[in-house]
């Protein structure tokens, strides 16, 4: 039967005891649990009190012992190995010491493994100041009951946590790890979580990162910039890389939203500054589209500054030989900006002339809407009904959202908005996901990228392209994407074209015609730093 440690020498007279100490705790943000070091200190005191020699110590910090654990307990595995493969010394009995049963195990499988290891190796088990000999039936029964109690306790904890998580999600409350850019507030007396607010230093870095990608920057250059900023260091000590940056940029918590099992709710915390407006939410949506579009591939820091650079083919060298922006000639007035063949440098054309010609041709093509739609979706009969329905719903949702924003921007005679900001936020939370879903449905049905759909739907493609009073135009990268999806540009030499005119030297193959090819997108990094980038909005 189980023994108190002080009587152990009476059962095993003249024997030396070698102890293996084990300590474990799981994540404890409120600091209410017993730290591993305190557990080991108790074990050391017990060993010193009864003159047990400490042969080794094992500890697992921040790890769960339940069947729901996501990480292995390396030191627990090492403890089992030490029990099973430890030396057999005449006159020495080994004993495993822990603070309580739940430190060893919180599921029956782990208990059985430890029990079998101790049984076959003749090792005693000690916890709660009680020693168990697992070769005896009574002791196996007692430890098994403790194991069942430990497992039941953790299952109860998990059930409560799941219930609390669901209730917290329904209220839009804080849960999980604090995202970079926010900070948590706790009650200084109870340790209970009060809420989540924007971090005064880290928050602005999130907004600048979104602006960087929206302006055409690459993940590579963004990671490099964040890693070079001491104030942008992550609180968890992890390094910035493509995965952590992308996770940050796609996190809707920055919009003041809480997602639970795929369902979005308004959160109890406020959005980050800069994302708390319709323009900020539009910025977030654009970045999400860039990062989640499978046809888009973030690249290295190529620093493209001109919207046609690396897009046109050299007609003399053949497809795949690109033309880049360059400066030729002497200094001052003699210097000219051109697009030049990268391979042989034998074909060049003035940059402003080529850009103006291609832009005018693209806008003219977009203005011929029926012809453009037929080229983009050759077999429109199969998708016409689905597209028409989606367009109709899209127009209804967009009109409703525009009306809500108009009311929020209009004030009555008392100076109050006709629609409160809270009501507008709720309306956006309801409609924006529906709008995004419909846009994705249209792209899936037609195979046409959303940027091209928006340009084609615009009443005035030129105003959508260049912008106008109160209407932002396309960013550099959006213009590049439109050209990439709509037209293949080839530039020939004067001799080959048979004339010096632009129309003779530049051949344009629009989508749906012979000679059109789609080139995979590369996202360049801007010349400026992310922190200095201006807001660029799409249509």
C-alpha positions as CSV (number, residue, x, y, z in Angstrom):
1,X,0.0,0.0,0.0
2,X,1.1,3.6,-0.4
3,X,3.7,4.9,2.1
4,X,4.7,8.2,3.6
5,X,8.4,8.9,2.7
6,X,9.5,8.7,6.4
7,X,8.6,5.0,6.6
8,X,10.3,4.0,3.3
9,X,13.6,3.1,5.0
10,X,11.7,0.6,7.2
11,X,10.4,-1.3,4.2
12,X,13.8,-1.1,2.5
13,X,16.4,-1.1,5.2
14,X,20.0,-0.4,4.2
15,X,19.1,0.8,0.8
16,X,20.3,4.0,-0.9
17,X,17.7,5.9,-2.9
18,X,18.5,7.8,-6.1
19,X,15.8,10.3,-7.1
20,X,14.7,11.5,-10.6
21,X,13.0,14.9,-10.1
22,X,10.3,16.0,-12.6
23,X,8.4,19.3,-12.9
24,X,5.9,20.7,-15.4
25,X,3.6,23.6,-15.9
26,X,1.4,24.8,-18.7
27,X,0.8,28.3,-20.0
28,X,-0.3,30.5,-17.0
29,X,-0.9,34.1,-18.0
30,X,-2.4,35.0,-14.7
31,X,0.6,33.5,-12.8
32,X,-1.7,31.5,-10.5
33,X,-0.1,28.1,-11.0
34,X,3.0,26.7,-9.3
35,X,6.1,27.4,-11.4
36,X,8.4,24.5,-12.4
37,X,11.3,25.8,-10.3
38,X,9.1,25.9,-7.2
39,X,8.0,22.3,-7.9
40,X,11.6,21.2,-8.2
41,X,12.5,23.1,-5.0
42,X,9.9,21.1,-3.1
43,X,11.3,17.9,-4.6
44,X,14.8,18.9,-3.6
45,X,13.7,19.7,0.0
46,X,12.0,16.3,0.2
47,X,15.1,14.5,-1.0
48,X,17.4,16.3,1.4
49,X,15.0,15.7,4.3
50,X,15.2,11.9,3.7
51,X,18.7,11.7,2.4
52,X,17.8,10.7,-1.2
53,X,20.5,11.4,-3.7
54,X,19.3,13.5,-6.7
55,X,20.5,11.6,-9.8
56,X,18.8,13.9,-12.4
57,X,16.2,16.6,-13.0
58,X,13.7,16.9,-15.8
59,X,11.3,19.8,-16.5
60,X,8.8,20.8,-19.2
61,X,7.9,24.5,-19.1
62,X,4.7,25.9,-20.7
63,X,3.5,22.4,-21.9
64,X,0.2,20.7,-21.4
65,X,0.1,17.1,-20.3
66,X,-3.5,16.4,-21.6
67,X,-4.5,14.5,-24.7
68,X,-5.3,17.8,-26.3
69,X,-1.6,19.0,-26.1
70,X,-0.2,20.3,-29.4
71,X,3.5,19.9,-28.5
72,X,5.5,16.9,-27.2
73,X,6.9,17.0,-23.7
74,X,10.6,16.3,-24.5
75,X,11.7,16.0,-20.8
76,X,8.9,13.6,-20.0
77,X,10.1,11.4,-22.8
78,X,13.7,11.8,-21.5
79,X,12.4,10.8,-18.0
80,X,10.8,7.6,-19.4
81,X,14.0,6.8,-21.2
82,X,16.0,7.3,-18.0
83,X,13.6,5.0,-16.1
84,X,13.8,2.2,-18.7
85,X,17.5,2.4,-19.6
86,X,19.0,3.7,-16.3
87,X,21.7,1.7,-14.6
88,X,20.9,-1.1,-12.2
89,X,23.1,-0.7,-9.1
90,X,23.1,-3.2,-6.3
91,X,21.8,-1.7,-3.1
92,X,20.2,1.3,-4.9
93,X,16.5,1.9,-5.5
94,X,15.5,4.6,-7.9
95,X,12.4,6.8,-7.2
96,X,10.7,9.4,-9.4
97,X,9.6,12.5,-7.5
98,X,7.0,15.1,-8.6
99,X,4.9,17.7,-6.9
100,X,1.5,16.0,-7.7
101,X,0.0,13.4,-10.1
102,X,-1.2,16.0,-12.6
103,X,2.5,17.1,-13.2
104,X,3.2,13.6,-14.6
105,X,0.1,13.1,-16.6
106,X,-3.4,14.4,-17.4
107,X,-4.5,11.6,-19.7
108,X,-4.5,7.8,-19.0
109,X,-2.2,6.9,-21.9
110,X,0.7,8.9,-20.4
111,X,-0.1,7.3,-17.0
112,X,0.0,3.8,-18.4
113,X,3.4,4.5,-20.1
114,X,4.9,5.8,-16.8
115,X,3.4,3.0,-14.8
116,X,4.7,0.3,-17.1
117,X,8.2,1.9,-17.2
118,X,8.4,2.0,-13.4
119,X,6.9,-1.5,-13.0
120,X,9.4,-3.2,-15.3
121,X,12.4,-1.2,-14.0
122,X,11.5,-1.5,-10.3
123,X,11.3,2.2,-9.9
124,X,9.2,3.8,-7.2
125,X,6.8,6.7,-7.8
126,X,6.4,9.6,-5.4
127,X,4.0,12.6,-5.5
128,X,1.9,14.5,-2.9
129,X,4.5,13.3,-0.3
130,X,3.4,9.7,-0.9
131,X,5.5,6.8,-2.3
132,X,3.9,4.1,-4.5
133,X,5.4,0.7,-5.5
134,X,3.8,-0.1,-8.8
135,X,4.6,-3.7,-8.5
136,X,1.8,-3.9,-5.9
137,X,-1.9,-4.1,-6.8
138,X,-3.1,-1.6,-4.2
139,X,-0.6,1.0,-5.4
140,X,-1.4,0.6,-9.1
141,X,-5.1,1.0,-8.2
142,X,-4.5,4.2,-6.1
143,X,-2.3,5.8,-8.8
144,X,-4.8,4.8,-11.5
145,X,-7.6,6.5,-9.6
146,X,-5.4,9.6,-9.3
147,X,-4.8,9.5,-13.0
148,X,-8.5,9.3,-13.8
149,X,-9.1,12.3,-11.5
150,X,-6.3,14.2,-13.2
151,X,-7.7,13.5,-16.7
152,X,-11.2,14.3,-15.6
153,X,-10.0,17.6,-14.1
154,X,-8.3,18.7,-17.4
155,X,-11.4,17.6,-19.4
156,X,-13.5,19.8,-17.2
157,X,-11.0,22.7,-17.6
158,X,-11.1,22.2,-21.4
159,X,-14.9,22.1,-21.5
160,X,-15.0,25.4,-19.5
161,X,-12.4,26.9,-21.8
162,X,-14.4,25.9,-25.0
163,X,-17.6,27.3,-23.5
164,X,-15.8,30.5,-22.4
165,X,-14.2,30.8,-25.9
166,X,-17.6,30.5,-27.6
167,X,-19.3,33.0,-25.2
168,X,-16.3,35.4,-25.6
169,X,-16.5,35.1,-29.4
170,X,-20.2,35.8,-29.4
171,X,-19.6,39.0,-27.5
172,X,-16.6,39.9,-29.8
173,X,-14.2,39.6,-26.8
174,X,-10.4,39.2,-26.7
175,X,-9.1,35.6,-27.0
176,X,-5.8,33.9,-27.8
177,X,-2.4,35.5,-28.4
178,X,-2.2,39.3,-28.5
179,X,-1.6,40.3,-32.2
180,X,1.4,42.6,-32.9
181,X,0.2,46.2,-32.9
182,X,-2.1,45.7,-29.8
183,X,-1.5,45.4,-26.1
184,X,-3.5,43.8,-23.4
185,X,-4.7,45.4,-20.2
186,X,-5.1,43.3,-17.0
187,X,-6.5,43.9,-13.6
188,X,-3.5,44.5,-11.3
189,X,-5.2,42.8,-8.4
190,X,-6.9,39.7,-9.9
191,X,-4.9,39.3,-13.1
192,X,-8.2,39.2,-15.1
193,X,-8.1,40.4,-18.7
194,X,-9.7,43.8,-19.1
195,X,-9.4,44.5,-22.8
196,X,-7.2,45.1,-25.8
197,X,-6.0,48.5,-27.1
198,X,-3.6,49.7,-29.8
199,X,0.1,49.7,-28.9
200,X,1.4,53.2,-29.2
201,X,4.6,52.1,-30.9
202,X,3.8,48.9,-32.7
203,X,0.3,49.9,-34.0
204,X,1.6,52.4,-36.7
205,X,4.0,49.7,-38.1
206,X,1.0,47.6,-39.0
207,X,-0.6,50.5,-41.0
208,X,2.7,51.3,-42.7
209,X,3.1,47.6,-43.6
210,X,-0.3,47.6,-45.3
211,X,0.5,50.8,-47.2
212,X,3.8,49.3,-48.3
213,X,2.1,46.3,-50.0
214,X,-0.8,48.4,-51.3
215,X,1.7,50.6,-53.0
216,X,3.4,47.8,-54.9
217,X,6.0,46.8,-52.3
218,X,7.2,43.2,-51.9
219,X,7.1,41.0,-48.8
220,X,10.9,40.7,-49.1
221,X,11.5,44.4,-48.7
222,X,8.9,44.7,-46.0
223,X,10.5,42.0,-43.9
224,X,13.8,43.6,-44.4
225,X,12.5,47.0,-43.2
226,X,10.6,45.6,-40.2
227,X,13.7,43.7,-39.2
228,X,15.8,46.8,-39.4
229,X,13.5,48.8,-37.1
230,X,14.3,48.3,-33.4
231,X,10.8,49.7,-32.4
232,X,9.2,47.0,-34.6
233,X,10.7,44.1,-32.7
234,X,8.1,41.5,-31.9
235,X,7.2,41.1,-28.2
236,X,7.5,37.3,-28.4
237,X,11.1,37.7,-29.6
238,X,10.4,35.9,-32.9
239,X,12.0,37.2,-36.1
240,X,10.1,38.8,-38.9
241,X,9.8,36.5,-41.9
242,X,7.4,36.1,-44.9
243,X,5.0,33.9,-42.8
244,X,4.7,36.2,-39.8
245,X,4.4,39.3,-41.9
246,X,1.7,37.8,-44.1
247,X,-0.2,36.5,-41.0
248,X,-0.1,40.1,-39.7
249,X,-1.3,41.7,-42.9
250,X,-4.3,39.3,-43.2
251,X,-5.4,39.5,-39.5
252,X,-8.9,41.1,-39.4
253,X,-8.4,41.9,-35.7
254,X,-6.9,45.2,-36.9
255,X,-10.3,46.1,-38.3
256,X,-11.9,45.6,-34.9
257,X,-13.4,42.2,-35.9
258,X,-13.5,38.9,-34.1
259,X,-13.6,35.7,-36.2
260,X,-14.7,32.4,-34.6
261,X,-15.3,29.2,-36.6
262,X,-15.4,31.3,-39.8
263,X,-18.0,33.7,-38.6
264,X,-17.1,37.4,-38.3
265,X,-18.4,39.6,-35.4
266,X,-17.8,43.1,-34.3
267,X,-15.1,43.1,-31.6
268,X,-15.0,44.8,-28.3
269,X,-11.8,46.6,-29.2
270,X,-11.4,49.5,-31.6
271,X,-9.7,49.2,-35.0
272,X,-6.2,50.5,-35.4
273,X,-5.9,54.1,-36.3
274,X,-6.0,54.5,-40.1
275,X,-8.1,51.4,-40.5
276,X,-11.2,52.8,-38.7
277,X,-12.5,54.6,-41.8
278,X,-14.1,53.3,-45.1
279,X,-10.8,54.2,-46.8
280,X,-8.8,52.2,-44.3
281,X,-11.1,49.1,-44.7
282,X,-10.7,49.4,-48.5
283,X,-6.9,49.5,-48.0
284,X,-7.1,46.3,-45.9
285,X,-9.3,44.6,-48.6
286,X,-6.9,45.5,-51.4
287,X,-3.9,44.1,-49.5
288,X,-5.9,40.9,-48.7
289,X,-6.6,40.4,-52.4
290,X,-3.0,40.9,-53.3
291,X,-1.8,38.3,-50.7
292,X,-4.4,35.7,-51.3
293,X,-4.7,35.7,-55.1
294,X,-3.0,32.5,-56.2
295,X,-2.1,34.1,-59.5
296,X,0.0,36.7,-57.7
297,X,3.4,35.9,-56.5
298,X,5.4,38.2,-54.2
299,X,9.0,38.5,-55.4
300,X,12.4,39.8,-54.4
301,X,13.2,43.5,-54.1
302,X,13.3,44.4,-57.8
303,X,12.4,48.1,-57.2
304,X,10.4,48.8,-60.4
305,X,9.6,52.5,-60.5
306,X,8.0,52.7,-64.0
307,X,4.7,51.1,-64.9
308,X,5.8,49.5,-68.1
309,X,9.3,48.4,-67.1
310,X,9.9,44.7,-67.8
311,X,6.5,44.2,-69.4
312,X,7.0,44.8,-73.2
313,X,8.7,42.2,-75.3
314,X,11.5,43.1,-77.7
315,X,10.1,42.3,-81.1
316,X,13.5,41.7,-82.6
317,X,14.9,39.3,-79.9
318,X,11.6,37.5,-79.4
319,X,9.2,36.8,-76.5
320,X,10.9,36.5,-73.2
321,X,13.4,39.3,-74.0
322,X,12.0,42.2,-72.0
323,X,12.4,45.9,-72.3
324,X,13.3,48.0,-69.2
325,X,13.2,51.7,-68.4
326,X,16.6,53.3,-68.7
327,X,18.4,56.6,-69.3
328,X,20.6,57.1,-72.4
329,X,22.6,59.9,-73.9
330,X,24.6,62.5,-72.2
331,X,23.9,64.7,-69.2
332,X,21.2,67.3,-68.7
333,X,19.1,68.1,-71.8
334,X,20.8,65.4,-73.9
335,X,19.7,62.7,-71.5
336,X,16.6,60.7,-72.6
337,X,14.3,58.3,-70.8
338,X,13.6,55.2,-72.9
339,X,12.5,51.6,-72.7
340,X,15.5,49.5,-73.8
341,X,15.9,45.9,-74.8
342,X,17.6,44.2,-71.8
343,X,19.3,41.5,-74.0
344,X,21.0,43.3,-76.9
345,X,20.1,46.9,-76.2
346,X,19.4,47.1,-79.9
347,X,15.7,48.4,-79.6
348,X,14.6,51.4,-77.7
349,X,11.7,53.8,-77.6
350,X,11.1,57.0,-75.7
351,X,9.4,56.1,-72.3
352,X,6.7,58.8,-72.4
353,X,5.7,58.0,-75.9
354,X,5.4,54.2,-75.3
355,X,3.5,54.7,-72.0
356,X,1.1,57.2,-73.5
357,X,0.4,54.9,-76.5
358,X,-0.2,51.8,-74.4
359,X,-2.4,53.7,-71.9
360,X,-4.6,55.2,-74.6
361,X,-4.9,51.8,-76.4
362,X,-5.9,50.1,-73.1
363,X,-8.5,52.8,-72.2
364,X,-10.0,52.7,-75.8
365,X,-10.2,48.9,-75.6
366,X,-12.0,49.1,-72.1
367,X,-14.5,51.7,-73.4
368,X,-15.7,49.2,-76.0
369,X,-17.4,47.2,-73.3
370,X,-19.3,44.5,-75.4
371,X,-16.2,43.7,-77.4
372,X,-14.1,43.6,-74.3
373,X,-16.5,41.3,-72.4
374,X,-16.7,39.0,-75.4
375,X,-12.9,38.8,-75.5
376,X,-12.6,38.1,-71.7
377,X,-15.4,35.5,-71.6
378,X,-15.7,33.9,-75.1
379,X,-18.5,31.5,-74.1
380,X,-20.7,34.0,-72.2
381,X,-23.8,31.8,-72.7
382,X,-22.8,29.4,-70.0
383,X,-22.1,32.0,-67.3
384,X,-24.4,34.8,-68.4
385,X,-27.2,34.0,-65.9
386,X,-24.8,33.5,-62.9
387,X,-22.9,36.7,-63.8
388,X,-26.0,38.7,-64.2
389,X,-27.4,37.6,-60.9
390,X,-24.1,38.4,-59.2
391,X,-23.8,41.8,-60.8
392,X,-27.4,42.6,-59.7
393,X,-26.8,41.6,-56.1
394,X,-23.4,43.4,-56.1
395,X,-25.1,46.6,-57.3
396,X,-27.7,46.4,-54.5
397,X,-25.2,45.8,-51.8
398,X,-22.9,48.5,-53.1
399,X,-25.8,51.0,-53.3
400,X,-26.9,50.2,-49.8
401,X,-23.4,50.7,-48.5
402,X,-22.9,53.9,-50.4
403,X,-26.1,55.2,-49.0
404,X,-25.1,54.3,-45.4
405,X,-21.7,56.1,-45.9
406,X,-23.5,59.2,-47.3
407,X,-25.8,59.3,-44.3
408,X,-22.9,59.0,-41.9
409,X,-21.2,61.9,-43.7
410,X,-24.3,64.1,-43.6
411,X,-25.2,66.0,-40.5
412,X,-28.5,67.4,-39.3
413,X,-29.2,70.9,-38.0
414,X,-27.7,69.9,-34.6
415,X,-24.5,68.8,-36.2
416,X,-25.1,65.1,-35.6
417,X,-24.6,62.5,-38.4
418,X,-27.8,61.1,-39.8
419,X,-26.3,57.6,-39.3
420,X,-24.0,57.0,-36.3
421,X,-20.5,55.6,-36.8
422,X,-21.5,52.5,-34.8
423,X,-24.4,51.9,-37.2
424,X,-22.1,52.5,-40.2
425,X,-19.6,50.1,-38.8
426,X,-22.2,47.4,-38.3
427,X,-23.5,47.9,-41.8
428,X,-20.0,47.6,-43.3
429,X,-19.4,44.5,-41.2
430,X,-22.6,43.0,-42.7
431,X,-22.2,44.1,-46.4
432,X,-18.4,44.1,-47.1
433,X,-18.0,40.3,-46.7
434,X,-21.0,39.8,-49.0
435,X,-19.5,42.2,-51.6
436,X,-16.1,40.4,-51.4
437,X,-17.9,37.0,-51.8
438,X,-19.7,38.2,-54.9
439,X,-16.6,39.7,-56.4
440,X,-14.8,36.3,-55.9
441,X,-17.8,34.5,-57.4
442,X,-17.6,36.7,-60.5
443,X,-14.0,36.1,-60.9
444,X,-14.5,32.3,-60.5
445,X,-17.4,32.3,-63.0
446,X,-15.6,34.4,-65.6
447,X,-12.0,33.8,-64.9
448,X,-11.6,37.6,-65.1
449,X,-9.5,39.3,-62.3
450,X,-11.4,41.7,-60.0
451,X,-9.3,44.7,-61.1
452,X,-10.2,44.1,-64.7
453,X,-13.9,43.6,-63.8
454,X,-13.9,46.9,-61.9
455,X,-12.3,48.8,-64.8
456,X,-14.8,47.2,-67.3
457,X,-17.7,48.1,-65.0
458,X,-16.6,51.8,-64.7
459,X,-18.7,54.3,-66.5
460,X,-15.6,56.2,-67.5
461,X,-12.5,53.9,-67.7
462,X,-10.2,56.9,-68.0
463,X,-11.4,58.4,-64.7
464,X,-11.0,55.1,-63.0
465,X,-7.5,54.8,-64.4
466,X,-6.2,58.3,-63.7
467,X,-8.6,59.5,-61.1
468,X,-10.4,62.8,-60.9
469,X,-11.8,65.2,-58.3
470,X,-12.5,63.2,-55.2
471,X,-11.7,59.9,-57.0
472,X,-8.4,58.2,-56.6
473,X,-6.8,56.5,-59.6
474,X,-4.9,53.3,-60.0
475,X,-1.6,52.8,-58.3
476,X,1.5,52.0,-60.3
477,X,1.2,48.3,-59.6
478,X,-2.5,48.2,-60.4
479,X,-1.8,49.7,-63.8
480,X,0.9,47.1,-64.4
481,X,-1.5,44.4,-63.4
482,X,-4.2,45.7,-65.9
483,X,-1.7,45.7,-68.7
484,X,-0.4,42.3,-67.8
485,X,-4.0,40.9,-67.9
486,X,-5.2,42.7,-71.0
487,X,-2.5,43.3,-73.6
488,X,0.9,41.9,-74.7
489,X,3.2,44.7,-75.9
490,X,6.0,44.1,-78.5
491,X,8.4,46.8,-79.7
492,X,10.3,46.6,-83.0
493,X,13.2,48.5,-84.4
494,X,12.6,51.2,-87.0
495,X,14.1,49.1,-89.8
496,X,12.0,46.1,-89.0
497,X,8.8,48.1,-88.6
498,X,9.3,50.0,-91.9
499,X,8.7,53.3,-90.3
500,X,9.3,55.6,-87.3
501,X,5.7,56.0,-86.2
502,X,4.7,54.5,-82.8
503,X,1.9,52.6,-84.4
504,X,4.3,51.0,-86.8
505,X,6.9,50.0,-84.2
506,X,4.6,48.9,-81.4
507,X,2.3,45.9,-81.8
508,X,-0.4,45.3,-79.3
509,X,-2.1,41.9,-78.9
510,X,-5.1,42.2,-76.6
511,X,-6.7,39.3,-74.7
512,X,-8.7,37.0,-77.0
513,X,-6.5,37.8,-80.1
514,X,-3.5,35.9,-81.5
515,X,-0.2,36.8,-79.9
516,X,-1.6,37.5,-76.4
517,X,0.2,35.9,-73.5
518,X,-0.2,36.3,-69.7
519,X,3.0,36.8,-67.8
520,X,3.1,35.9,-64.0
521,X,2.9,38.9,-61.8
522,X,5.9,40.2,-59.9
523,X,5.4,42.7,-57.1
524,X,8.2,45.2,-57.0
525,X,9.4,47.2,-54.0
526,X,9.1,51.0,-54.1
527,X,12.1,53.2,-54.1
528,X,10.9,54.9,-50.9
529,X,10.8,53.4,-47.4
530,X,7.5,51.9,-46.2
531,X,7.3,54.6,-43.5
532,X,7.3,57.3,-46.2
533,X,4.9,55.8,-48.6
534,X,1.7,57.7,-49.4
535,X,-1.8,56.2,-49.4
536,X,-2.6,54.9,-52.9
537,X,-6.2,53.8,-53.4
538,X,-7.7,51.7,-56.1
539,X,-11.1,51.9,-57.7
